[in-house]
Amino acid sequence: MEPGGLEPAAPRLARIDLRAGLLLVVLCACWGFQQVVIKLAALHGLPTLAQAGLRSVLATLVLVLWVRWRHGSARWLFAVDAVLAPGAVMGLIFAGEFVLMYWGLQYTTASRGVLFLYTAPFFVALGVQVLVPAERLDARQAVGLLCAFIGVGVALRQGLGTGGTILGDLMLTGAAALWGALTLMAKVNRRLGATPPVRVLFLQLAGSAPILLAVAAVRGGFAAARPDALAWAALGYQSVLVAFITYLAWYWLILHYPATRVSAFSFLTPLFGMLSGAAVLGEPVSMAFLLALSLVGAGLYLVNGRAREQA
């Protein structure tokens, strides 16, 4: 029996309100800073694929301990029931997303990779058109989505011209498609929708961990690992704050708000990543960043405008 208090029982809202908007900005800031944290961990002896696998393992352990502390037992997370199959599929999709993302970055530049990765909201919007008719975007909102994407492109324009390959671009686009599939699956699958977000996240993390660990081992991620204290601290940030806390908040938002509008906020992540890189790594930020921020902000405003009346 699942404990009370975690079920997605609140009414589903048609627009992003102030509470959800502020929460999404905080999530994007955490994810943007994670881009810097991953670079730091890699520079201090922990390869990226190894980080992905260990992150899922540690986040799963933290989640189980938290549920046990809060509810006295975590056995219901491991229940063999109707939610297990779609949850296992989510784990496979999650693992595939990060394998394609980290592997694809070996064949393209970081800027190109980020741009292709953040086509994910378009995949969500396309899926919503078919699977969630009540949340379809009107023309104004579609223009807003495109405007936000162009803003990301403006911010990353210096790295888009060289250094990429079709293979790398396709792999990052595939990662974006899988990210969109995760969002849509959490939204439209009735069994997952009736399940506490904490269990949905548990199945995703626990299912992805062995796959990511195996890929990291095959690719030599652990053989080359020489992590120091900073690398372990960076892994802790990714595991506890990002993979546990922010992903749990993300699934709660997906269950309670329109998926495309929630997903559109992810365009802020690369901008926060650039700011974090400037603050921590001394990476340059051009004046075009202000234009990019304005475009993304305008796009989010249009996306979260009032939808057309449903017939």
C-alpha positions as CSV (number, residue, x, y, z in Angstrom):
1,M,0.0,0.0,0.0
2,E,1.5,3.3,-1.0
3,P,1.6,6.0,1.7
4,G,-0.7,8.9,1.5
5,G,0.5,12.5,0.9
6,L,2.5,11.7,-2.2
7,E,-0.2,11.1,-4.7
8,P,-0.7,13.6,-7.5
9,A,-4.1,14.5,-6.2
10,A,-4.0,18.3,-6.8
11,P,-6.1,19.5,-9.8
12,R,-4.3,19.9,-13.1
13,L,-3.9,23.6,-13.9
14,A,-4.1,25.1,-17.4
15,R,-1.3,27.6,-17.0
16,I,2.0,28.0,-15.3
17,D,1.2,30.1,-12.2
18,L,3.8,32.1,-10.2
19,R,4.7,29.2,-7.8
20,A,5.3,26.8,-10.7
21,G,7.2,29.5,-12.7
22,L,9.6,30.3,-9.9
23,L,10.1,26.6,-9.2
24,L,10.9,26.0,-12.9
25,V,13.4,28.8,-12.9
26,V,15.2,27.3,-9.9
27,L,15.2,23.9,-11.6
28,C,16.8,25.3,-14.7
29,A,19.4,27.2,-12.7
30,C,20.3,23.9,-11.0
31,W,20.5,22.1,-14.3
32,G,22.5,24.9,-15.9
33,F,25.1,24.8,-13.0
34,Q,25.2,21.0,-13.4
35,Q,26.8,21.6,-16.9
36,V,29.7,23.3,-15.1
37,V,29.8,20.6,-12.3
38,I,30.1,17.8,-14.9
39,K,33.0,19.6,-16.5
40,L,34.7,20.1,-13.1
41,A,34.3,16.4,-12.2
42,A,35.7,15.3,-15.5
43,L,38.7,17.6,-15.1
44,H,39.2,16.1,-11.6
45,G,39.3,12.5,-12.6
46,L,35.7,11.3,-13.0
47,P,34.8,10.6,-16.7
48,T,31.3,11.7,-17.8
49,L,29.8,8.3,-18.4
50,A,31.0,7.1,-15.0
51,Q,29.3,10.2,-13.5
52,A,26.0,9.3,-15.2
53,G,26.0,5.7,-13.9
54,L,27.2,6.6,-10.3
55,R,24.7,9.4,-10.2
56,S,21.7,7.1,-10.8
57,V,23.0,4.7,-8.1
58,L,23.5,7.3,-5.5
59,A,20.3,9.1,-6.3
60,T,18.4,5.8,-5.9
61,L,19.9,5.2,-2.5
62,V,19.1,8.7,-1.3
63,L,15.6,8.4,-2.5
64,V,15.0,5.0,-0.8
65,L,16.5,6.3,2.5
66,W,14.4,9.5,2.3
67,V,11.2,7.5,1.7
68,R,12.0,5.1,4.6
69,W,12.8,8.0,6.9
70,R,9.6,9.9,6.0
71,H,7.2,6.9,5.9
72,G,8.8,4.2,8.0
73,S,9.1,1.8,5.1
74,A,10.3,1.9,1.5
75,R,9.1,-1.6,0.5
76,W,6.2,-0.2,-1.6
77,L,8.8,1.3,-4.0
78,F,9.9,-2.3,-5.0
79,A,6.3,-3.6,-5.4
80,V,5.7,-5.9,-8.4
81,D,2.5,-4.4,-9.8
82,A,1.0,-2.8,-12.8
83,V,3.3,0.3,-12.5
84,L,6.5,-1.8,-12.8
85,A,6.4,-2.4,-16.5
86,P,6.0,1.3,-17.6
87,G,8.4,2.3,-14.9
88,A,11.0,-0.1,-16.3
89,V,10.5,1.3,-19.8
90,M,11.1,4.8,-18.4
91,G,14.4,3.5,-16.9
92,L,15.4,2.2,-20.3
93,I,14.5,5.5,-22.0
94,F,16.4,7.5,-19.3
95,A,19.5,5.4,-19.7
96,G,19.3,5.7,-23.5
97,E,19.0,9.5,-23.3
98,F,22.2,9.9,-21.3
99,V,24.2,7.4,-23.3
100,L,23.3,9.2,-26.5
101,M,24.0,12.6,-24.9
102,Y,27.4,11.8,-23.4
103,W,28.5,9.7,-26.3
104,G,27.2,12.2,-28.9
105,L,29.2,15.0,-27.3
106,Q,32.4,13.1,-28.4
107,Y,31.4,13.8,-32.0
108,T,30.2,17.4,-31.8
109,T,31.0,20.6,-30.0
110,A,29.3,21.5,-26.7
111,S,27.4,24.4,-28.2
112,R,26.0,22.3,-31.1
113,G,25.2,19.5,-28.6
114,V,23.3,21.8,-26.3
115,L,21.3,23.3,-29.2
116,F,20.2,19.9,-30.5
117,L,19.5,18.6,-27.0
118,Y,17.1,21.5,-26.4
119,T,14.9,20.5,-29.3
120,A,13.2,18.3,-26.6
121,P,10.3,20.8,-26.1
122,F,9.4,20.5,-29.8
123,F,9.2,16.7,-29.4
124,V,6.9,17.2,-26.4
125,A,4.8,19.7,-28.4
126,L,4.4,17.2,-31.3
127,G,3.5,14.4,-28.9
128,V,0.9,16.6,-27.1
129,Q,-0.8,17.4,-30.4
130,V,-1.6,13.7,-30.8
131,L,-1.8,12.4,-27.2
132,V,-3.1,15.3,-25.1
133,P,-5.6,17.3,-27.2
134,A,-6.6,19.5,-24.3
135,E,-3.0,20.8,-24.1
136,R,-2.4,21.6,-27.7
137,L,-0.6,24.8,-28.5
138,D,-2.2,27.5,-30.5
139,A,-0.3,29.6,-33.2
140,R,0.8,32.2,-30.7
141,Q,2.3,29.6,-28.3
142,A,4.0,27.7,-31.2
143,V,5.7,31.0,-32.2
144,G,6.7,31.4,-28.6
145,L,8.3,28.0,-28.5
146,L,10.3,28.8,-31.7
147,C,11.3,32.2,-30.3
148,A,12.8,30.6,-27.2
149,F,14.7,28.1,-29.3
150,I,16.1,30.9,-31.5
151,G,17.2,32.6,-28.3
152,V,19.2,29.5,-27.3
153,G,20.7,29.5,-30.8
154,V,21.7,33.1,-30.5
155,A,23.4,32.5,-27.2
156,L,25.4,29.5,-28.6
157,R,26.0,30.9,-32.1
158,Q,29.8,31.1,-31.8
159,G,30.1,27.3,-31.4
160,L,27.7,26.3,-34.1
161,G,29.7,26.7,-37.2
162,T,32.5,24.2,-36.8
163,G,33.5,21.0,-35.0
164,G,30.3,19.1,-35.4
165,T,29.4,15.9,-37.3
166,I,26.1,14.5,-38.6
167,L,26.6,11.5,-36.3
168,G,27.0,13.7,-33.2
169,D,24.1,15.9,-34.1
170,L,21.8,12.9,-34.7
171,M,22.8,11.4,-31.4
172,L,22.0,14.6,-29.5
173,T,18.7,14.9,-31.3
174,G,18.0,11.3,-30.3
175,A,18.7,12.2,-26.7
176,A,16.3,15.1,-27.0
177,A,13.6,12.8,-28.5
178,L,14.0,10.4,-25.5
179,W,13.8,13.3,-23.1
180,G,10.6,14.3,-24.7
181,A,9.3,10.7,-24.6
182,L,9.9,10.6,-20.8
183,T,8.0,13.8,-20.3
184,L,5.1,12.5,-22.4
185,M,5.1,9.1,-20.9
186,A,4.8,10.5,-17.4
187,K,2.0,12.7,-18.6
188,V,-0.2,10.3,-20.6
189,N,0.3,6.9,-19.0
190,R,-2.6,6.5,-16.6
191,R,-0.8,4.1,-14.3
192,L,2.2,6.4,-13.9
193,G,-0.2,9.4,-13.5
194,A,-1.9,7.7,-10.6
195,T,1.5,6.8,-8.9
196,P,3.4,9.1,-6.5
197,P,6.1,10.9,-8.4
198,V,8.7,9.6,-6.0
199,R,8.0,6.0,-7.2
200,V,8.1,7.1,-10.8
201,L,11.5,8.6,-10.2
202,F,12.7,5.5,-8.3
203,L,11.8,3.2,-11.2
204,Q,13.5,5.5,-13.6
205,L,16.7,5.8,-11.6
206,A,16.9,2.2,-10.5
207,G,16.2,1.0,-14.0
208,S,18.8,3.2,-15.6
209,A,21.6,2.6,-13.1
210,P,22.8,-0.9,-14.3
211,I,22.6,0.1,-18.0
212,L,24.6,3.3,-17.5
213,L,27.2,1.5,-15.3
214,A,27.6,-1.2,-17.9
215,V,28.1,1.3,-20.7
216,A,30.6,3.3,-18.6
217,A,32.6,0.1,-17.9
218,V,32.6,-0.9,-21.6
219,R,33.7,2.6,-22.6
220,G,36.6,2.5,-20.1
221,G,35.0,5.2,-17.8
222,F,35.9,3.4,-14.6
223,A,39.4,2.3,-15.7
224,A,40.4,5.9,-16.3
225,A,38.7,7.3,-13.1
226,R,41.0,9.1,-10.6
227,P,38.5,11.2,-8.7
228,D,39.6,13.6,-6.0
229,A,37.5,15.3,-3.3
230,L,36.2,17.9,-5.7
231,A,35.0,15.2,-8.1
232,W,33.1,13.4,-5.4
233,A,31.5,16.7,-4.3
234,A,30.4,17.3,-7.8
235,L,28.9,13.9,-8.0
236,G,27.1,14.5,-4.8
237,Y,25.6,17.7,-6.3
238,Q,24.4,15.8,-9.4
239,S,23.0,12.9,-7.3
240,V,21.2,14.6,-4.4
241,L,20.2,18.0,-5.7
242,V,19.7,17.3,-9.4
243,A,18.8,13.6,-9.9
244,F,16.8,13.3,-6.7
245,I,15.3,16.7,-5.7
246,T,15.0,18.5,-9.0
247,Y,13.8,15.5,-11.0
248,L,11.2,14.8,-8.4
249,A,10.0,18.3,-8.6
250,W,10.0,18.1,-12.4
251,Y,7.7,15.0,-12.4
252,W,5.3,16.7,-10.0
253,L,5.1,19.7,-12.3
254,I,4.5,17.5,-15.4
255,L,1.6,15.8,-13.6
256,H,0.0,19.1,-12.6
257,Y,0.6,21.5,-15.4
258,P,0.6,21.4,-19.3
259,A,3.6,19.4,-20.4
260,T,4.6,21.7,-23.3
261,R,4.5,24.8,-21.1
262,V,6.6,23.1,-18.4
263,S,9.0,21.7,-21.0
264,A,9.5,25.1,-22.6
265,F,11.1,26.5,-19.5
266,S,14.1,24.1,-20.1
267,F,15.3,26.7,-22.7
268,L,16.5,28.7,-19.7
269,T,19.0,25.9,-18.7
270,P,21.7,26.6,-21.3
271,L,21.6,30.3,-20.4
272,F,22.1,29.5,-16.7
273,G,24.8,27.1,-17.9
274,M,26.6,30.0,-19.6
275,L,26.3,32.3,-16.6
276,S,27.6,29.5,-14.3
277,G,30.5,28.9,-16.7
278,A,31.4,32.6,-16.6
279,A,31.2,32.7,-12.8
280,V,33.1,29.5,-12.1
281,L,35.3,28.7,-15.1
282,G,35.8,32.2,-16.4
283,E,34.2,31.4,-19.7
284,P,33.3,34.5,-21.8
285,V,29.7,35.8,-22.1
286,S,29.0,38.1,-25.1
287,M,26.5,40.9,-25.4
288,A,24.4,38.5,-27.5
289,F,23.5,36.8,-24.3
290,L,21.2,39.6,-23.4
291,L,19.5,39.3,-26.7
292,A,19.2,35.5,-26.2
293,L,17.7,36.0,-22.7
294,S,15.2,38.5,-24.1
295,L,14.1,36.0,-26.8
296,V,13.8,33.2,-24.4
297,G,11.8,35.3,-22.0
298,A,9.5,36.5,-24.7
299,G,9.0,33.0,-26.0
300,L,8.1,31.7,-22.5
301,Y,5.6,34.6,-22.2
302,L,4.0,33.6,-25.4
303,V,4.0,29.9,-24.6
304,N,2.3,30.5,-21.3
305,G,-0.4,32.8,-22.8
306,R,-4.0,31.8,-22.7
307,A,-4.7,28.9,-25.0
308,R,-7.5,29.0,-27.5
309,E,-10.8,27.8,-26.3
310,Q,-11.4,24.1,-26.7
311,A,-14.4,23.1,-28.7
